Amino acid sequence: MIESTIFKYVFFCFYTIFQHSERIAETITRSFQEQLDAVENMFPQQLYFNFAHKTVEQILDREPYCSAGEKERVRDIIFMQMRKYPYMFS
């Protein structure tokens, strides 16, 4: 279920980039906050993720191709974003 949701989100992002490439080209940045601001300016809906810490842990535990260090880094980044933007997560 969560993998399907992630796929739909990624597909939406790529579709949006292709549909609005001229507008988005000016907003590409490495800063998540700047990316979030750009998306919120383009689309009135608030970005929302329907998963919790436990879901992240379960997905990372099942991931066979990443090292323990890579999984820990991904976990740290996601949890940091969840703490910084709690209104975006269930």
Summary of the structure (lengths in Angstrom):
residues: 90
radius of gyration: 14.6
end to end distance: 14.9
largest distance: 39.3
contacts: 178
relative contact order: 0.11
helix: 71%
strand: 2%
